[in-house]
Amino acid sequence: MARPDKAASVAELADQFRSSNAAVLTEYRGLTVAQLKTLRRSLGENATYAVVKNTLTKIAANEAGISTLDDQFTGPTAVAFVTGDPVESAKSLRDFAKDNPNLIIKGGVLDGKALSADEIKKLADLESREVLLAKLAGAFKAKQSQAAALFQAPLSKFVRTAEALRAKVEEQGGAGTPAPAEAAE
């Protein structure tokens, strides 16, 4: 029979798995409390970092419909639950792991899809969502400018041709065109 406190912990962890965009499993062996506090601060407001019990977290992940992480619940495990931009959190974890080699990224899940440690590092190499959206908007704007220039080209070519023809006729002194009638004196 499950104890009520463990059942509550499993329910809370399952809710965190369901409500987050991503979850990253790490091994924190050898990190001090001060280093863990620094890591939590570096993750920002869009992620929470929790040291968890493997058996309870495995049960919670399975209840949330995530069974691909079962083999990663070994050793001391902590989970970063990401509710915001997963790229920013992956960058924070990668940068912290560079400075503190005791933090090992085991793997994770992004929108229900399992990620290996290498895939999380690749995710960290991506640009932020805002930068990618700005690049996309710039590409759309460039395509619209190209389309406007394309539609405007025949009209401007006609105007340039008509102007060149007018200049040529003027240069020839108007030969071949009727002279304006002068008023009789």
N, C-alpha and C positions, 0 to 999 in steps of 0.2 A: 504494500500500500504506500502510495506516494505521500510524502510529507507536504503540508500546505505551503510552507515557505519555498520548497523546491518547485512545486507546481506553479506558484506565483512567478518564480524566476524564469521558468520555461515559458510561461505565457507572455511575460514582458519581453524576453528575447525574441520570441516568435513575432510579436508585434513590431519590434525593431527591424527584423528581417523583412517583414511585409511592407513597412512604411519607408524603407530606405531605397534609394536608387542603386546603391552598390554597398557591398560589404567586403572589407579586405582583412584577411587573417594574417596575423603576424606572430612571431615568436619573440618574446621580450626578455629572455633569459640573460642576466648580466646587467640589465639597466637599473639604474638607481631610481628612487622615487622622484628625485628632482628632474632626472632626464625624462621620465614618463610625464611629469607635469609640463615640461617644455614641449614635448611631443603633442600633448593635448592642446596646448596653446597654439602651436604651429598649424594644427588642423583647422582652426578657426571655428566659426559658428555653424558651418554646414556639415560638420561631422562630429561624432562622439566616439571616444576611444575607451573601450571597456575591457578589463581583464576578466576572463570568463572561465567557468569550469567546462572542460571538454564534453563530458557526458551530457550535461544539461543543454549546452549549446548545440550539440549534435541532434538532440531530440527536438529542440526548438526549430532548428533549420529544417528538419524533416517535416515538422508540423506546418512550416511556412511554405512547403513545396520545394525545398532546395535539398536534394540528396547528393549532389555532385561534390560536396565538400567533405563527405564523411571520412575520407582517408587523410585529411589534413588536420584532424583534431588529435594531434599527438604533441606531447611536450607542453610547456607553458604557452598558452594561447591567449591572445588579445584580439579583439575585433574592432575595426574602425567602421562604424555605420555611417554611410555618407547619404545625406539628404539633399545636398546641393549638387554642384558641379563635380563629378567624379574625377575629372582631370586635375583640378586644383588639389584635391585630397591626395591623389596618387603622386603628384609632384611633391607635396609636403612630406609624405612618407618616404619617397625616394631620397629627397634631400637630407632628411633626418637620418636615414640609413647610411648615407655616405659619410656623415659626420660621426655616427655611432654604429660601428659594424656589428654590435650585439643585436640590433634590431634586424630580424630576418623576415622578409615578406614571403609568406607561404603560398598565397593564392587568394582568390576571392570570387565574387559573383557580381555581375553587372547586368541589371534588368533581367534576372533569371538565368543568364548564361554564365557558365563557369569560366574563370580566367586563371591562367597559370601565373606564376611570379613574373615570368618574362613578358607576358601580355600586359600585366599591370605596369611594368617598366615602360613598355611601348606606349601605353595610355598616358603615362606621365610625360612622355616626349611630345605629345600633341600640344597644340596651342590651345589657349582657353576658348571657351564657347563664344565669348564676346569677340575675340579676334577672328575666329572662323566665320562668325556672322558678318562681321565688317568686310572680310574678304569676299564673301558671297554677295553682299550688297554692292561692293565695288565692281564685281564681275557683271552683275545685272545692269548696273549703270553704264558700264562700258559697252555692253551689247546694245543698250537703248541708244547710246550716242552713235554707234556704228549704223544702226538702222535709220536713225534720223538723217545721217549724212548720206546714206544710200538713197533715201527717198528724195532728198534735196538735190542730189547730183544732176538728174536730167534737167530740172528747172534752171539751175545755175549754169549748166552747159548751154542751154538755149539762150539765156541772157547774154553770156559771153560771146556766143556766135552772132547774135543780133547786133551787139555792140561792135564787134569786129567788122561786120558787113556795113554798118552805118559809117564807121571810120573810113573804110575803104572807099565808099561812095563819096564821102566828103573830100577825101584826098584827091580823087579823080576830078574834082571840081563839079561834081554833079552831072557829068556827061551821061546821057541816056535817060535822064529824068527831066520832066518838064520844068522849066524855070517858072518861078512864081510870076504871075502877071503884075507888071508894074503899072502903077496908076498913071494915066495920061495927064500931061501937064497942060 
